[in-house]
Amino acid sequence: MGTPSFGSFQLTTVAKLPNVTVAFPGEHWSDGKAATVIVPGTLVIPTASAGKRYWTVAASGALDPRACIALRPISVPDRNPGSEYNPQLTPNDIMNLPLAPGSYVHTYRSGAFHLTLIEADSSYAPGDLLGWDPAGSPVAGKPTPGAWKKVNGNPSYAFAEVTDWRPLTNDNTQGILTVHSLRVQG
């Protein structure tokens, strides 16, 4: 395989990378709002209020079959000096901004994803099952609490399967974890 090489701008942390990006979209919707503060990249479940769909962060334990990964519906920076993002933020900063209660949430029920909101672990490997822990400790620089982590001992806790692990060259406990959901587009 050979020694990994990098250019002049070596990635030394995933702190400023998006918590989640979509590698391949499956079933996704943006027809509900946040019931509580939701950090993009977390696992959410639906709830209802006044006949409307809302989303809240999923609890740990067995996976609710309605669970989805939450993302921001819009991630493009606003160059307007009167921007709500004052001071102006980078696209990655905007993608990671917590969704305030009442904000629309873009939820992905299935698909493939690149995750960086993960528990620090050097042993991720293809085939590992991944679940959400709302009390988990993510890698340094990511919002806490809450992280994706291996749940190989109990598949009923799993939302996704690891397909690729790209650790950083300077810290093999953080990197980009590529996963695909265990369910197919419904």
C-alpha positions in Angstrom: 0.0 0.0 0.0 2.7 2.6 0.7 3.2 5.6 2.9 0.4 8.2 2.9 1.5 11.5 1.4 0.1 14.9 1.8 0.6 18.3 0.2 1.6 21.6 1.7 -1.6 21.9 3.7 -1.8 18.8 5.8 -5.1 18.2 7.6 -4.3 18.1 11.3 -7.8 18.2 12.8 -11.4 17.6 11.8 -12.7 20.3 14.1 -13.6 22.8 11.3 -14.8 20.1 8.8 -18.6 19.6 8.4 -20.0 17.3 11.1 -21.7 15.4 8.2 -21.8 15.6 4.4 -23.9 13.6 2.1 -21.9 11.2 -0.1 -24.9 9.6 -1.7 -28.5 10.8 -1.0 -31.2 8.4 -0.1 -34.6 9.3 1.2 -34.5 12.9 2.6 -37.1 15.5 3.7 -37.1 19.1 5.0 -40.8 19.2 6.1 -40.2 19.4 9.9 -38.8 21.9 12.3 -36.4 21.6 15.3 -38.3 21.1 18.6 -35.0 21.6 20.5 -31.5 22.8 19.6 -30.1 20.3 17.1 -26.5 20.1 16.0 -26.1 19.0 12.4 -24.9 15.4 12.1 -26.9 14.2 15.1 -29.5 11.4 15.0 -33.1 12.8 15.3 -36.6 11.3 15.7 -39.9 12.9 14.8 -42.4 14.3 17.3 -45.5 16.4 16.9 -46.8 19.6 18.2 -50.1 21.3 17.2 -50.4 18.8 14.3 -47.0 19.7 12.8 -43.9 17.6 12.5 -40.9 18.5 14.7 -37.6 16.8 15.3 -35.7 16.1 18.5 -32.4 14.5 19.3 -32.7 10.7 19.5 -32.0 8.9 22.8 -29.4 6.2 23.2 -30.3 2.6 23.1 -32.3 0.6 20.5 -32.7 2.5 17.2 -36.1 4.1 16.6 -37.1 3.0 13.1 -38.1 6.6 12.3 -34.6 8.0 13.1 -32.8 10.2 10.6 -29.5 12.2 10.4 -30.1 16.0 10.7 -28.5 18.6 8.4 -29.1 22.3 7.8 -31.3 22.9 4.8 -29.1 25.7 3.6 -25.3 25.9 3.8 -24.2 28.6 1.5 -22.7 31.7 3.1 -24.6 35.0 2.9 -22.3 37.8 1.6 -24.8 40.4 2.6 -23.3 42.8 5.2 -26.6 42.5 7.1 -26.2 38.7 7.2 -27.7 36.7 10.1 -24.2 35.1 10.3 -22.5 38.2 11.7 -19.6 38.0 11.5 -19.6 36.2 8.2 -18.9 32.5 8.5 -17.3 29.9 6.1 -19.5 27.3 4.5 -18.2 24.7 6.9 -19.0 26.9 9.9 -22.5 27.4 8.6 -23.1 23.7 8.0 -22.2 23.0 11.7 -24.2 25.8 13.2 -26.8 24.4 15.7 -30.4 24.6 14.4 -32.5 26.7 16.8 -35.9 25.5 17.9 -38.4 26.4 15.1 -35.8 26.1 12.3 -36.4 23.8 9.4 -34.4 20.5 9.6 -33.2 18.6 6.5 -33.4 14.9 7.6 -31.8 11.9 5.8 -33.5 8.6 6.5 -31.1 6.7 4.3 -28.0 7.3 2.2 -24.2 7.4 2.5 -22.4 10.0 4.6 -19.0 11.3 5.6 -19.0 11.8 9.4 -16.6 13.8 11.6 -18.9 14.1 14.6 -17.5 10.8 15.9 -16.0 9.3 19.1 -12.2 9.3 19.0 -11.2 5.8 18.0 -8.2 4.4 16.0 -9.9 1.1 15.3 -12.7 2.0 12.9 -12.9 -0.5 10.1 -15.3 -1.4 7.2 -18.1 -3.5 8.5 -18.3 -1.8 11.9 -21.8 -0.9 13.0 -22.3 2.7 14.0 -24.9 4.2 16.4 -25.7 7.6 18.0 -24.8 8.3 21.6 -26.4 11.7 22.7 -24.0 11.7 25.7 -21.0 10.6 23.7 -17.7 12.6 23.6 -16.8 13.6 20.0 -13.2 14.3 18.8 -11.6 17.5 20.0 -13.1 20.7 18.5 -16.6 19.3 17.8 -19.7 20.4 19.7 -20.5 18.3 22.8 -22.2 16.2 23.9 -23.1 13.7 21.3 -21.1 11.5 18.9 -21.4 8.6 16.5 -19.6 5.5 17.8 -19.2 1.7 17.2 -22.1 -0.5 18.5 -20.8 -3.8 17.3 -22.1 -5.6 20.4 -25.7 -4.7 19.7 -26.9 -4.3 16.1 -30.3 -3.0 17.2 -28.5 0.2 18.2 -27.0 0.6 14.7 -28.0 3.2 12.1 -25.1 2.7 9.7 -22.2 0.5 8.6 -18.7 1.8 8.2 -17.4 1.5 4.6 -14.2 3.5 4.9 -12.0 5.1 7.6 -9.5 7.8 6.7 -7.6 8.7 9.8 -5.4 11.8 10.0 -1.7 11.2 9.6 -0.9 13.0 12.9 -3.7 11.6 15.0 -5.2 8.3 14.0 -8.1 8.6 16.5 -9.8 11.3 14.3 -10.5 11.5 10.7 -13.4 11.1 8.2 -15.7 8.1 8.6 -17.7 7.1 5.5 -20.8 5.1 6.3 -24.0 4.0 4.6 -27.3 3.6 6.4 -28.5 0.1 7.1 -31.9 0.7 5.5 -32.4 1.4 1.8 -34.4 4.3 0.3 -38.0 3.7 1.4 
